Amino acid sequence: MNRIALSDPEFATVASLLHDAAGLSFDDSRRDSLGFCIAERMSATQVSEVSTYLAMLTGPDGGRERQALLDEVTIPETHFFRNPPQIRALRKYVMPELLRQAADSKRLRVWSAGCSTGEEAYTIAILIRELLPPSVDWDIKVIASDVSTRALTAGRLAHYGERAFVMTDPLDLGRWFVMDTTTGSWVVRDEVRELVEFRHHNLVTDPPPFDEDEVDLILCRNVTIYFDRETTRRLMKRLHSRLRDGGYLFLGHAETLWQISDDFTLVPLGDAFVYRRLDETEEKTGDERRWVLPDRRTENEPRPTRADRRRGDADRRGRPAGPVEIPKLPRLVTPAMPVTPPPAPVPVAPTRDPLDAVRSAIAEGRYDEAADVAAEVVAATPLWAQAHYLQGVALTNLGRDADALVVLRKTVYLDPEHGFAHFLLGGALERMGEPIAAARSYRAAANTLGRRKLDGVAPELGGRSVSELAALCMQFASRAETDFRPAGGIA
Ligand SMILES: C[S@@+](CC[C@H](N)C(=O)[O-])C[C@H]1O[C@@H](n2cnc3c(N)ncnc32)[C@H](O)[C@@H]1O
């Protein structure tokens, strides 16, 4: 049995069940994929009629089958060292900082929420082991949780094939894994495994497996993609309550808290943007929270007073309106951490848009020049989404997908409604062999472009109209999902 064509009521029944069971949200575009999963389960349970299967699924004894269907529909796609900008941020800033802060208590708590087959949790454990050898006496736990029992079984086994290492440096592979010559798979070394504990946990229906204010770092990446807004909002409240003040939250590149939660502070760390619980910012407005930069002062440095903050506001109000607000940078002094000089404030020329030169260079095919000029504008105005985007356009045209990926991700973090950036991101991800992530970006592009009222044109994308691009994106998303379909499920 390959796929079942679900009728409207059948589709509605299963979609509603999966929503209640795990927060998964299915729209009509994923009806085919759901039909495929139902067919798999009907074959496994030797049931030939959809109605019989649904009766079993929804009946009082259907718990085991509901779990089996969840195992089928959830997508386990993950890799070691996934999302290189975030890994760099973890390695360079977050882990050293967290360990330094925990120097007295010698206690560290990390939660890989929606860990799939464990690569994310083991990656974090590796980053910890890079700094703390097994000989030190620390109380460290990386809790890896997921709703899929199938994924958890694979995680506990800790044997991985080549596909899991597409983003792994060979040096890391050699250092932290051993080859099992009988199966040809790589096995995570014990010193890394011992830090990770797998738990079955449903992020939507179960209470969090931590006390309040307990966790130093939460990774909940590529999990909320198929949750609806309300489910994600409730989850973020719970994650916030479990993080300690100063703790970090990492989401996937296509996930954002924009219009979901104002509880976190968006923090640029190197190439990545991550969220942080910073209680001292609670008096600030939503906008300020989004742009506030990491506070890297030493313990002894004075915290800014309310008056300091008000002065900061006045400074900003006094500036002529630019493309984006430049945050008032905190003083960056922490001896143990690499310090980047604060970007110079942008001289805002009222008559000339600094990106005009980039647009002209792109229009005339001078992509090298466009990329260089855009990089200069980005250096001066790091929070200007459009500058990152045009840099992404230039890099894409130069065939530099990996570099384009980095700047386009920044664009959509800064401006989640930037449909053109989601579109280019989809293309770069697809070419780099990430079909599921590509499909997400294409869908995000279709959704955001679809919300635009005016049917504008993007000259830098070959003059395509917005509605044309939105339609293309839906097609590309289905194509990318179909390419991946034989290897996995849906969410
Ligand atoms: C695409 S994987 C992401 C894995 C990893 N976080 C990463 O980014 O590489 C998404 C995972 O979220 C899990 N998931 C989906 N809904 C969930 C829920 N309600 N509770 C817990 N896990 C869930 C799925 O089972 C799947 O393993």
The ligand as an ORCA input file, in Angstrom:
! r2SCAN-3c Opt
* xyz 0 1
  C      13.119     17.828     12.535
  S      13.350     17.099     14.091
  C      14.459     18.228     14.841
  C      15.617     17.544     15.512
  C      16.634     18.487     16.119
  N      16.042     19.333     17.110
  C      17.308     19.300     15.048
  O      17.012     20.468     14.864
  O      18.159     18.757     14.345
  C      11.803     17.484     14.892
  C      11.550     16.591     16.096
  O      10.502     17.174     16.867
  C       9.778     16.111     17.444
  N       8.446     16.561     17.894
  C       7.385     16.968     17.143
  N       6.338     17.252     17.929
  C       6.744     17.036     19.210
  C       6.106     17.143     20.479
  N       4.823     17.523     20.580
  N       6.820     16.841     21.584
  C       8.115     16.441     21.485
  N       8.765     16.303     20.319
  C       8.090     16.600     19.191
  C       9.703     15.108     16.308
  O       9.431     13.808     16.796
  C      11.097     15.216     15.694
  O      11.964     14.246     16.196
*
